[in-house]
Amino acid sequence: MSYTEQFYEAFPYYLSIGMPSHEFWDGDPWLVWGYRKAHGLKNEQRNYEMWLQGLYIHESVSVAIENAFGRKKGQQPVRYMDKPIRITPLTEKEKADKAEMARQKLIAELTAWEKRFNKGKSTEGGEQSGGHN
């Protein structure tokens, strides 16, 4: 196949991905690479968006089925997600806020554990002291 035939063979593909004909025939040859790479990136993005949409559909159907058939009498219904699934990275402030919330939660849990431990210890200690006197 001659170069001319190869160009005519590839031409419809590049038109289909949005490359204007004047850029294909008269533009910088690197534009062809750029359009092909951009098309691949768009396809990856679209694939991710469709996957994410499927995840939302799966979640909603799962919640509906669980509420219709899996819930015991008197049990609270399962709720759909309160907010969208995050697809962007956290900002530095959000990371710091999240770390602080985790720290505060850990402090509260350890404080509650300490109170339970000390309460049990003082109960045992009081009984032992009373028994030895």
TORKOL-4160 file (C-alpha; in steps of 0.2 Angstrom, whole numbers, padded with zeros to 4 digits, m for minus):
133
<pt num="1" X="0000" Y="0000" Z="0000"/>
<pt num="2" X="0007" Y="0017" Z="m0005"/>
<pt num="3" X="0009" Y="0032" Z="0007"/>
<pt num="4" X="m0005" Y="0041" Z="m0002"/>
<pt num="5" X="m0017" Y="0026" Z="0000"/>
<pt num="6" X="m0012" Y="0025" Z="0019"/>
<pt num="7" X="m0017" Y="0043" Z="0021"/>
<pt num="8" X="m0033" Y="0040" Z="0012"/>
<pt num="9" X="m0036" Y="0025" Z="0023"/>
<pt num="10" X="m0033" Y="0034" Z="0039"/>
<pt num="11" X="m0042" Y="0050" Z="0034"/>
<pt num="12" X="m0060" Y="0045" Z="0039"/>
<pt num="13" X="m0054" Y="0039" Z="0056"/>
<pt num="14" X="m0046" Y="0056" Z="0060"/>
<pt num="15" X="m0062" Y="0065" Z="0054"/>
<pt num="16" X="m0072" Y="0054" Z="0066"/>
<pt num="17" X="m0062" Y="0059" Z="0081"/>
<pt num="18" X="m0064" Y="0078" Z="0077"/>
<pt num="19" X="m0048" Y="0082" Z="0067"/>
<pt num="20" X="m0052" Y="0095" Z="0053"/>
<pt num="21" X="m0047" Y="0090" Z="0036"/>
<pt num="22" X="m0036" Y="0105" Z="0033"/>
<pt num="23" X="m0026" Y="0100" Z="0048"/>
<pt num="24" X="m0025" Y="0082" Z="0043"/>
<pt num="25" X="m0019" Y="0086" Z="0025"/>
<pt num="26" X="m0009" Y="0102" Z="0028"/>
<pt num="27" X="m0006" Y="0104" Z="0047"/>
<pt num="28" X="0009" Y="0098" Z="0058"/>
<pt num="29" X="0011" Y="0079" Z="0057"/>
<pt num="30" X="0011" Y="0079" Z="0076"/>
<pt num="31" X="m0007" Y="0085" Z="0077"/>
<pt num="32" X="m0012" Y="0068" Z="0071"/>
<pt num="33" X="m0003" Y="0060" Z="0086"/>
<pt num="34" X="m0011" Y="0073" Z="0097"/>
<pt num="35" X="m0029" Y="0070" Z="0091"/>
<pt num="36" X="m0026" Y="0051" Z="0093"/>
<pt num="37" X="m0020" Y="0053" Z="0110"/>
<pt num="38" X="m0034" Y="0065" Z="0115"/>
<pt num="39" X="m0047" Y="0053" Z="0108"/>
<pt num="40" X="m0039" Y="0039" Z="0119"/>
<pt num="41" X="m0040" Y="0050" Z="0134"/>
<pt num="42" X="m0059" Y="0054" Z="0130"/>
<pt num="43" X="m0063" Y="0036" Z="0129"/>
<pt num="44" X="m0055" Y="0032" Z="0145"/>
<pt num="45" X="m0064" Y="0046" Z="0153"/>
<pt num="46" X="m0081" Y="0040" Z="0146"/>
<pt num="47" X="m0077" Y="0023" Z="0151"/>
<pt num="48" X="m0074" Y="0028" Z="0169"/>
<pt num="49" X="m0090" Y="0039" Z="0169"/>
<pt num="50" X="m0100" Y="0024" Z="0163"/>
<pt num="51" X="m0092" Y="0013" Z="0176"/>
<pt num="52" X="m0097" Y="0026" Z="0189"/>
<pt num="53" X="m0115" Y="0027" Z="0183"/>
<pt num="54" X="m0116" Y="0008" Z="0184"/>
<pt num="55" X="m0110" Y="0009" Z="0202"/>
<pt num="56" X="m0123" Y="0022" Z="0206"/>
<pt num="57" X="m0136" Y="0010" Z="0198"/>
<pt num="58" X="m0130" Y="m0005" Z="0207"/>
<pt num="59" X="m0131" Y="0005" Z="0224"/>
<pt num="60" X="m0149" Y="0011" Z="0221"/>
<pt num="61" X="m0155" Y="m0006" Z="0215"/>
<pt num="62" X="m0146" Y="m0014" Z="0230"/>
<pt num="63" X="m0155" Y="m0002" Z="0242"/>
<pt num="64" X="m0172" Y="m0005" Z="0234"/>
<pt num="65" X="m0170" Y="m0024" Z="0235"/>
<pt num="66" X="m0164" Y="m0024" Z="0253"/>
<pt num="67" X="m0178" Y="m0013" Z="0258"/>
<pt num="68" X="m0191" Y="m0023" Z="0249"/>
<pt num="69" X="m0185" Y="m0041" Z="0252"/>
<pt num="70" X="m0171" Y="m0041" Z="0265"/>
<pt num="71" X="m0177" Y="m0030" Z="0279"/>
<pt num="72" X="m0184" Y="m0038" Z="0295"/>
<pt num="73" X="m0200" Y="m0031" Z="0303"/>
<pt num="74" X="m0197" Y="m0015" Z="0312"/>
<pt num="75" X="m0179" Y="m0013" Z="0305"/>
<pt num="76" X="m0175" Y="0004" Z="0299"/>
<pt num="77" X="m0174" Y="0005" Z="0280"/>
<pt num="78" X="m0157" Y="0005" Z="0271"/>
<pt num="79" X="m0154" Y="0023" Z="0265"/>
<pt num="80" X="m0146" Y="0028" Z="0248"/>
<pt num="81" X="m0130" Y="0037" Z="0249"/>
<pt num="82" X="m0131" Y="0054" Z="0257"/>
<pt num="83" X="m0118" Y="0062" Z="0245"/>
<pt num="84" X="m0110" Y="0058" Z="0228"/>
<pt num="85" X="m0095" Y="0047" Z="0227"/>
<pt num="86" X="m0080" Y="0058" Z="0227"/>
<pt num="87" X="m0069" Y="0057" Z="0212"/>
<pt num="88" X="m0057" Y="0071" Z="0215"/>
<pt num="89" X="m0043" Y="0071" Z="0227"/>
<pt num="90" X="m0045" Y="0080" Z="0244"/>
<pt num="91" X="m0038" Y="0097" Z="0246"/>
<pt num="92" X="m0025" Y="0100" Z="0259"/>
<pt num="93" X="m0038" Y="0108" Z="0271"/>
<pt num="94" X="m0050" Y="0093" Z="0268"/>
<pt num="95" X="m0036" Y="0081" Z="0272"/>
<pt num="96" X="m0031" Y="0091" Z="0288"/>
<pt num="97" X="m0050" Y="0092" Z="0293"/>
<pt num="98" X="m0052" Y="0073" Z="0290"/>
<pt num="99" X="m0036" Y="0069" Z="0301"/>
<pt num="100" X="m0043" Y="0081" Z="0315"/>
<pt num="101" X="m0060" Y="0072" Z="0315"/>
<pt num="102" X="m0051" Y="0055" Z="0316"/>
<pt num="103" X="m0040" Y="0061" Z="0330"/>
<pt num="104" X="m0056" Y="0068" Z="0339"/>
<pt num="105" X="m0065" Y="0052" Z="0337"/>
<pt num="106" X="m0050" Y="0042" Z="0343"/>
<pt num="107" X="m0049" Y="0053" Z="0359"/>
<pt num="108" X="m0067" Y="0051" Z="0362"/>
<pt num="109" X="m0066" Y="0032" Z="0360"/>
<pt num="110" X="m0051" Y="0030" Z="0372"/>
<pt num="111" X="m0059" Y="0042" Z="0384"/>
<pt num="112" X="m0075" Y="0031" Z="0385"/>
<pt num="113" X="m0064" Y="0015" Z="0386"/>
<pt num="114" X="m0054" Y="0023" Z="0401"/>
<pt num="115" X="m0070" Y="0028" Z="0410"/>
<pt num="116" X="m0077" Y="0010" Z="0408"/>
<pt num="117" X="m0060" Y="0003" Z="0414"/>
<pt num="118" X="m0059" Y="0014" Z="0429"/>
<pt num="119" X="m0077" Y="0011" Z="0433"/>
<pt num="120" X="m0074" Y="m0008" Z="0433"/>
<pt num="121" X="m0058" Y="m0005" Z="0443"/>
<pt num="122" X="m0066" Y="0006" Z="0456"/>
<pt num="123" X="m0080" Y="m0007" Z="0458"/>
<pt num="124" X="m0068" Y="m0021" Z="0460"/>
<pt num="125" X="m0056" Y="m0011" Z="0471"/>
<pt num="126" X="m0071" Y="m0006" Z="0483"/>
<pt num="127" X="m0076" Y="m0024" Z="0485"/>
<pt num="128" X="m0059" Y="m0030" Z="0489"/>
<pt num="129" X="m0056" Y="m0016" Z="0501"/>
<pt num="130" X="m0072" Y="m0020" Z="0510"/>
<pt num="131" X="m0068" Y="m0038" Z="0510"/>
<pt num="132" X="m0051" Y="m0036" Z="0518"/>
<pt num="133" X="m0055" Y="m0024" Z="0532"/>
